[in-house]
């Protein structure tokens, strides 16, 4: 069975709910390409995750632009097609103190 991006994203949201992690699907009005999920951790970290379908979803130019803007400003950003990678990304930041 082929997996879709939404399946990975829904599984991630369920994992967040099970672990009391606040996340939301936000959008930037009038601009395309904002990451799929924004994660707000209790230690103050805010993470941005862009999900793609397993095995090779394409990143659009607007998504690339958002990724560049976030990363150059030292925000935590992940592009993934993998639930395990998203969980690991969040778990690593849960253990970090905010500077």
Buried (B, 14 or more C-beta within 10 A) or exposed (E): EEEEBEBBBEBBBEBBEEEEBEBEEEEEEEEEBBBBBBBEBEEEBEBBBBBBBBEEBEEEEEBEEBBEEBEEEEBBBBBBBBBEBBBEBBEEBBEEEEE
